[in-house]
Amino acid sequence: MTIVKICGLTNLEDALVAAAAGADLLGFILYPKSPRYVAPEAITEILAGVRAAFPAPPRSVGVFVNAPTTQVLAVLDHTGLDLAQLHGDESAAEVAALAGRGFKAVRPAGFEDALALAEVYAAIGASAGPAMLIDAYDPHAYGGTGQRSDWTAAAAVAQRVSHLLLAGGLTPDNVAAAVQAVRPWGVDVASGVEASPGRKDHAKVRAFIAAARGLPLTFDAQAL
């Protein structure tokens, strides 16, 4: 079954909808320049609400950009986040310093770059979770652009990286095709299920998760 990460969450209502719809991972952006930024204190409250509502809640991921390792670890411990996603220019040493609690998001410029990045980062990814995330290339933005990633390059990486998360321009309309083309371990979406930056469209969240897994969107699922 395809793992699904709903990212860019900023409030409890959206997080509860994602969890109820079957999301495996909930993502929170800790990059202050992002329109989806959420403060650590708010993340703590959201996670408490999700964990109170679900006996087996989804795992949680904090997304960091070029933050010092000591800061990343402190935020994980303070908020209760399970994992860190490093989405900036972090080195392999910085990922390894998280000791299995983090993984690297890469934005390869092409096929060969994708394979080279996989060689560097995949083996040091989270010990229980994603090994690596592949996103769309953009020379000026760290993510959340809505641009589609290179599925051909991603498919080659997926053959070498067992726990690969695919991100970049995914929507309820194209995620099934992406899963078929790339065969990733999981898929990651933020802007593709939004009503506005940081606010989810609940119908799109449910539709995305159903489509990623090749399941029908039933009446009961829509009513969750």
C-alpha positions as CSV (number, residue, x, y, z in Angstrom):
1,M,0.0,0.0,0.0
2,T,1.4,3.4,-0.9
3,I,2.4,5.6,2.0
4,V,0.8,9.1,2.0
5,K,2.2,12.2,3.6
6,I,0.0,15.2,3.8
7,C,2.4,18.2,4.3
8,G,2.1,21.9,5.0
9,L,-0.4,21.4,7.8
10,T,-1.0,24.5,10.0
11,N,-4.1,23.7,12.2
12,L,-5.7,20.9,14.1
13,E,-8.8,20.6,11.9
14,D,-6.8,19.9,8.8
15,A,-4.6,17.4,10.6
16,L,-7.6,15.5,12.0
17,V,-9.1,15.3,8.5
18,A,-5.9,14.0,7.1
19,A,-5.5,11.4,9.8
20,A,-9.1,10.3,9.5
21,A,-8.7,9.9,5.7
22,G,-5.8,7.5,6.3
23,A,-2.7,9.6,6.0
24,D,0.4,7.8,7.3
25,L,2.6,10.9,7.8
26,L,1.6,14.5,8.8
27,G,4.1,17.2,7.7
28,F,4.7,20.6,9.3
29,I,6.8,23.3,7.8
30,L,9.3,24.9,10.2
31,Y,10.9,27.3,7.6
32,P,9.8,30.8,8.6
33,K,9.9,32.1,5.0
34,S,7.3,29.6,3.9
35,P,3.6,30.6,3.7
36,R,2.9,27.3,5.4
37,Y,5.1,27.9,8.4
38,V,3.8,26.8,11.7
39,A,5.5,27.6,15.1
40,P,6.8,24.8,17.3
41,E,4.3,25.6,20.0
42,A,1.4,25.3,17.6
43,I,2.8,21.9,16.4
44,T,2.8,20.7,19.9
45,E,-0.9,21.5,20.4
46,I,-1.8,20.0,17.0
47,L,0.0,16.7,17.7
48,A,-1.6,16.5,21.1
49,G,-5.0,16.9,19.6
50,V,-4.3,14.3,16.9
51,R,-2.9,11.8,19.4
52,A,-5.9,12.3,21.7
53,A,-8.3,11.5,18.8
54,F,-6.5,8.5,17.3
55,P,-5.2,5.5,19.3
56,A,-2.7,4.8,16.5
57,P,-2.1,8.3,15.1
58,P,0.0,9.0,11.9
59,R,3.7,9.7,12.4
60,S,4.7,13.4,12.2
61,V,7.4,15.1,10.2
62,G,8.9,18.5,10.7
63,V,10.3,20.1,7.6
64,F,13.5,22.2,8.2
65,V,15.6,24.3,5.8
66,N,19.3,24.8,6.7
67,A,18.6,24.7,10.4
68,P,21.5,23.7,12.8
69,T,21.4,20.1,13.8
70,T,21.1,21.1,17.5
71,Q,18.1,23.2,16.7
72,V,16.4,20.4,14.7
73,L,16.9,17.9,17.5
74,A,15.6,20.4,20.1
75,V,12.5,21.0,18.1
76,L,11.8,17.3,17.7
77,D,12.1,16.8,21.4
78,H,10.1,19.9,22.3
79,T,7.2,19.3,20.0
80,G,7.0,15.5,19.9
81,L,7.6,15.3,16.2
82,D,8.8,11.9,15.1
83,L,11.0,12.8,12.2
84,A,12.9,15.7,10.5
85,Q,12.9,16.3,6.8
86,L,15.9,18.4,5.8
87,H,14.8,20.3,2.7
88,G,17.7,22.8,2.3
89,D,21.3,22.4,1.4
90,E,22.2,20.1,4.3
91,S,25.2,17.8,3.9
92,A,25.2,14.0,4.4
93,A,27.0,14.6,7.7
94,E,24.1,16.7,8.9
95,V,21.6,14.0,8.0
96,A,23.7,11.3,9.7
97,A,23.9,13.5,12.8
98,L,20.2,13.0,13.4
99,A,20.9,9.3,14.1
100,G,18.0,7.8,12.2
101,R,15.5,10.6,13.1
102,G,15.7,12.4,9.8
103,F,16.0,12.2,6.0
104,K,17.0,14.4,3.1
105,A,14.7,16.0,0.5
106,V,16.5,16.5,-2.8
107,R,15.7,18.5,-5.8
108,P,17.8,16.9,-8.6
109,A,18.5,19.0,-11.7
110,G,18.3,15.9,-14.0
111,F,18.6,12.1,-14.3
112,E,22.3,11.8,-13.4
113,D,22.0,14.3,-10.5
114,A,19.1,12.3,-9.1
115,L,21.1,9.1,-9.1
116,A,24.1,10.8,-7.6
117,L,22.1,12.3,-4.7
118,A,20.5,8.9,-4.0
119,E,24.0,7.5,-3.6
120,V,24.8,10.1,-1.0
121,Y,21.7,10.4,1.0
122,A,19.5,7.2,0.8
123,A,21.6,5.0,3.1
124,I,21.5,7.5,6.0
125,G,17.7,8.2,5.9
126,A,15.3,7.7,8.8
127,S,15.7,4.2,10.3
128,A,11.9,3.8,10.5
129,G,10.4,5.9,7.8
130,P,11.4,7.6,4.5
131,A,15.0,7.1,3.3
132,M,14.8,10.1,1.0
133,L,12.3,12.5,-0.6
134,I,12.6,13.6,-4.3
135,D,11.0,16.9,-5.2
136,A,10.8,19.1,-8.3
137,Y,13.9,21.0,-9.3
138,D,13.8,24.8,-8.8
139,P,17.0,26.9,-8.5
140,H,15.3,29.6,-6.5
141,A,12.9,27.8,-4.1
142,Y,13.3,25.0,-1.5
143,G,9.9,23.4,-2.2
144,G,6.2,24.0,-2.2
145,T,6.2,25.3,-5.8
146,G,3.6,23.0,-7.2
147,Q,5.9,22.1,-10.0
148,R,6.0,18.5,-11.1
149,S,9.1,16.4,-10.4
150,D,10.9,14.4,-13.0
151,W,9.1,11.1,-12.9
152,T,11.6,9.3,-15.1
153,A,14.5,10.2,-12.8
154,A,12.3,9.5,-9.7
155,A,11.5,6.0,-11.1
156,A,15.2,5.2,-11.5
157,V,15.8,6.3,-7.9
158,A,12.9,4.3,-6.7
159,Q,14.5,1.2,-8.1
160,R,17.5,1.9,-5.8
161,V,15.9,3.4,-2.8
162,S,13.3,1.2,-1.1
163,H,11.7,3.9,1.0
164,L,11.5,6.8,-1.4
165,L,8.9,9.6,-1.0
166,L,7.8,11.3,-4.2
167,A,6.8,14.9,-4.1
168,G,6.4,17.8,-6.6
169,G,3.2,18.9,-8.2
170,L,1.1,15.9,-7.1
171,T,-2.7,16.3,-7.1
172,P,-5.7,14.1,-6.7
173,D,-5.9,14.0,-10.5
174,N,-2.3,12.8,-11.2
175,V,-1.2,10.9,-8.2
176,A,-2.4,7.5,-9.4
177,A,-0.4,8.0,-12.6
178,A,2.6,9.1,-10.6
179,V,2.4,5.9,-8.4
180,Q,2.1,3.8,-11.5
181,A,5.0,5.5,-13.3
182,V,7.5,5.8,-10.4
183,R,6.5,3.0,-8.0
184,P,7.6,5.0,-4.9
185,W,7.3,3.8,-1.3
186,G,5.2,6.9,-0.7
187,V,3.8,10.2,-2.0
188,D,3.9,13.7,-0.5
189,V,1.5,16.5,-1.2
190,A,1.1,20.1,0.1
191,S,-0.1,22.6,-2.4
192,G,-2.0,20.0,-4.4
193,V,-4.7,19.6,-1.7
194,E,-5.0,23.2,-0.6
195,A,-7.8,25.7,-0.6
196,S,-5.1,28.4,0.1
197,P,-1.5,28.2,1.3
198,G,-1.6,26.5,4.7
199,R,-5.3,25.6,4.5
200,K,-6.4,22.3,3.2
201,D,-9.3,21.5,0.9
202,H,-10.7,18.5,2.8
203,A,-12.4,16.9,-0.2
204,K,-9.1,17.1,-2.1
205,V,-7.2,15.5,0.9
206,R,-9.6,12.6,0.9
207,A,-9.5,12.2,-2.9
208,F,-5.7,12.3,-3.0
209,I,-5.3,9.6,-0.4
210,A,-7.9,7.4,-2.2
211,A,-6.3,7.9,-5.6
212,A,-2.8,7.2,-4.3
213,R,-4.0,3.8,-3.1
214,G,-6.2,3.0,-6.1
215,L,-9.3,3.0,-3.8
216,P,-12.8,4.4,-4.6
217,L,-13.8,7.6,-2.8
218,T,-16.9,6.3,-1.0
219,F,-19.7,8.2,0.5
220,D,-18.6,7.3,4.0
221,A,-15.0,8.5,3.3
222,Q,-16.3,11.9,2.1
223,A,-18.3,12.2,5.3
224,L,-15.3,11.6,7.7
